[in-house]
Amino acid sequence: MSDNTANTGDMGGHEEPTRRDFLYLTTGMTAVVGAGAVAWPFIDQMRPDASTLAQASIDVNVSAIEPGMSLTVKWRGKPVFIRNRTDQEVQEAKETPLSELKDPIARNENLKSDATATDLDRSAGEGKENWIVMLGVCTHLGCVPLGQAGEYGGWFCPCHGSVYDTAGRIRKGPAPENLHIPPYAFSSDDVISIG
């Protein structure tokens, strides 16, 4: 019998790649690149927009804010209340017993999550107790409270009647928590960096 088998280049059980193998490989690679090109716009749209990234942190010059004055700035699309409290406002807030507060937690991102809502833990800290920096968003339904209003002289949300004191602590009304304090620090005596 004669052996009519063609030599297919079988060396050790491996076959030479054929044109068909090459076409399968290039078709598969084209499909992967095409799927990536189709998916990229959907993935890209999930990134924060440029205006949000630009507001990741802001510096606010507070040199012109006299005691008793407030300033509202926008950070990450939310209002932030910055107030230079009077000595009387600070004293009243210090004298408020924690037992009278609806929310005993400071809600200050600069402190531990279980810090109590003392005036010092709500303020900018030792030596800067007169400064308070808070998100201007009512913790009930997200309204923006009015400043220097309500029976405690702090903030009042006219939508549903939440009343906050001069340290931004909820005292009356449906709001469950104190006004939240964002991460911030004094980068100099006159500049607050938020974020």
N, C-alpha and C positions, 0 to 999 in steps of 0.2 A: 504494500500500500504506500502510496506516495503521500507525503505531507504537504497539503496545499495551504496551510495557514500562513497568513501574511505576518510579517514582522511589524508589530505595532509599537515597538520601542519599549516593551515590557522589561523594566529593569528593577527587580526587587519588588514587583507588585504595583508599581506606580505607572499610570498612563500619562502620556504627553497631553497637555491641554489642547483641546480642539477649538475650532472657531466657535462652535456652539457654546462652550464654556465661557469664552470671552464675551459673547453676546449676553449671556445670562448675568455675568458680573457687571458689565456696563449698564444693563437695564436696571439692575438692582440699585446700583449707585445713583443713577439718574432719578429713580423713584425716591430714594432717601433725600437727595438734594431738593427735589420738588416738594416733598412733604415739609421739609424745613422751611422752604420759601413760602409755602401757604400758611404754616403755623406762626411764622415770625410776627406778622402784624397783630395777631391775637395776644401773643406773649408780650410784645412791646407795649401794647396799650395798658398793661397792668402796672407798669412803672409809674411812680408819682410824677405829676406834671411839673414842669420847670418852675412855675410860681410857688408850688408847695416846697420843692427842694430849696428854693431861695429863702423861704421863710422858716427853714428848719431851726434856725436860731437868729435872733435879732438883738441888736444893741440899742438901748433906749437911754438918751441923755435926760436925766431928771434934775439937772441943776436949777431949772427955772420953777420947779414945783415947790411952792412955799407950804408950810404946815397948814393943813385944812384944805389943800387943793388935791385934785385927782387928775389922772390922765388915763385915757383909754387907747390902747394900741391893738393892732391886729397881729395875731401870731397863729400860724397854721389854720387860718380861716376863722379863728375864734377871737372874740374880744378879750383883752386882758386888762383888768383894772389895776392901776398903780396909784396908791394913795400915800401921801405924806400926812400921817395923822397928827392931830394936836396932842399936847400933853394930857389934856382932859380925856380925849378919846382913848388914849393908851391906858390911863388910870382906870377908867370905867371898865375896859375890857379885862384888865388884870384883876379887878375886884369881883368879877362875875364868878360865882362858884361853879365848878364843873358839873355839880349835881343839877343845875338849872338848864343845862344844855341838852338838846334833843339828840345831838350826835357828839359823843365824847372823843371821837378820833380826829386828829389834826388834818388829815387829807392833804398832807404836804409831801410832794414828791422828793423833796430835799432831805427828808427824815425817814426813819424806819416807819413801816406801814402801821405799827401799833402805837405811834406817838400820840399823846393825849392832846386835846384841843385847848391847851393853855394859850394865853395871849402870846407868850414868847415863842411857842412852837408854831404859831400861825404867822408871826411877823418875820422880818428879815434876820432876826437873831440879836444876840448881845451887842449893845452899842448902836443898833439900828432898829430898835423896837418900834419906832415911829413909822417905818416903811412896811406896807403890806402889798403883796403882788398876788392877784388871784385871777383865775379864769372867770370871766363875766358871764357865766352860763348857769342859770338856775338848775339845781339838781333835781327838780321835780319833772319838768317837761322841756327843759332847754331854752326857756325864754331868757331875755337879757334884763336883769334887774336894774332899777333906777338907783343911782347913788345918793347918799346923804338923805335918805328917806326912811320912813317907817318909824315905829315907836322907839327903836334902839339907836337911831341916828346912823345906821349903816346902809344897808341896801334893802330895797323892797321890790318884789316882783308883783306888778299890778295884775298880771294875768290870772293868778290863782291865790294870791295873798301870802306868799312866803315872805317872812321877815328875817333879815340877817342883821347881826350887830356890827360894830365897827371893826371886828376882827374877822368878819365874813362867816361867822358861825350861825347856823340856823337856830332861830329862837321860837318862831311860831309859823304855822302854816303847813301845807302838805309836803314840802321838800324834805326828803329823808336824810340828806347829808349836807355838811358844810360846803361852802364854795371851795372848789379844788384849787390847789396851789401848784403851778407848773414848776419844772426845774428851772432855777435861775440863780444868779450870783452877781454880786457887785464886782465888776471887773476894775472899777476905780471908785472914788468917792461919789462921782456924778453919773456913772454909767452902769446900767443893769443889763446883763446879758441873759436873755430868756431863751431856753432851749438847750 
